[in-house]
């Protein structure tokens, strides 16, 4: 079955960095785009970044452009989100998403808290 397992969240001070990772299994990873979403308390889940199957194209929500970088390693079936210059408003649970065969799968999420 499809599994997405996120890791790398934690508590960081404003201006700091974190690197999230998502390990995927149960489908042919290199055939599908991958994305990261986040959900802050009391807010809807929002798309943060997306990367094509080959990694040749990426896109970001405006609020993270220039600070976050999505990447993937198709040999290891992983997708990462490098987050720099973190702000308190980046605090949220971050989720990895895949859509093999037109079906949506989510990881369990990893908490990112940006606070001094």
Number of C-alpha atoms within 10 A of each C-alpha: 5 15 16 21 17 23 18 15 18 14 15 18 14 17 14 14 17 18 16 21 24 25 18 23 14 10 16 12 23 18 12 17 20 27 26 26 19 22 19 17 9 6 9 9 15 14 18 22 23 24 21 17 16 15 18 9 12 16 15 19 13 9 11 17 12 11 13 20 19 24 22 23 14 16 8 12 16 20 25 22 23 15 20 17 15 22 18 15 12 20 20 21 18 27 27 29 22 22 15 17 8 7 7 10 14 18 20 15 22 21 19 22 21 20 16 9
